[in-house]
Amino acid sequence: MALTADLKYELIKLRPSKGELRLAELSVILRFTASVHVINATMVLEAEFESSQLAGRVKSEIKELFGIESRVDILHASGVRKSSRHNLRVVKQADLLVRQTGLYYPTGKPVRGIHSRFVSDSVDVAASVWRGALLAQGSLTDPGRTASLEISCPSNEAASSLVGLAKRLGVAGAKSREVRGVHRVVIREGDDISKLLELVGAAGIQSRWDQLRAKREVRTTANRLANFDDANLR
């Protein structure tokens, strides 16, 4: 999990200068982490995060972009919750927030996937969508036979949107699949993983991942040659 944690830490430190990019990133983070409830006729939005840094980042973005207040509470580990979580909660103006971020249509109907305003926008927005998805539900494993970059998605529609945006970014190897009832987007090709890391702005992790991959390839080649020589000696 070290690569995943370091990837998210690097992405959290990135602050897009354009409002449209910040909005796309925030929208997808909320889409992939938040739930909406109606309590006493009032809409409430809640989102859970493993990282206090990400919870704080989302809280500040909501305030800066929309002037809407939220609070973050710690949910301590207990029972089925193996580790502490950070719960962000919006009560006042949650109905405005879900419309402004594209979680709901103006008619009040929830968006099943990722809002079309972000799916059909520029390449920079597409990269911001992917950055938000990585921050919210992404994982990155070490290079090797099972190397992968994965996103756990809230719906099949959201997964399909991510695959389409990856292709727009030139990452053709992104695939959507359902694993144990969870919709995932998976990238396994090393070049595609490296390219996507570059596009979302994770230059540090990209360099580290490429170095690990190069070492793995050298070691694999050496082992193959050793096995070949051993077979010849027999």
Protein Blocks (a to p, Z undefined) as FASTA:
>chain_A
ZZmmmmmmmmmmpccfbfklmmmmmmmmmmmmpccddeehiacdddddfblklmmmmmmm
mmmmnopacdddddddehjllbdcdddddfehplmmmmmnopacfkopacfblcfklmmm
cfklmmmmmmmmmmmmgccddedjklccddddfbfklmmmmmmmmmmnopakbccddeeh
iacdddfbfklmmmmmmmnopamlmmmmmmmmmmmmmmmmmmmmmmmmmmmmZZ
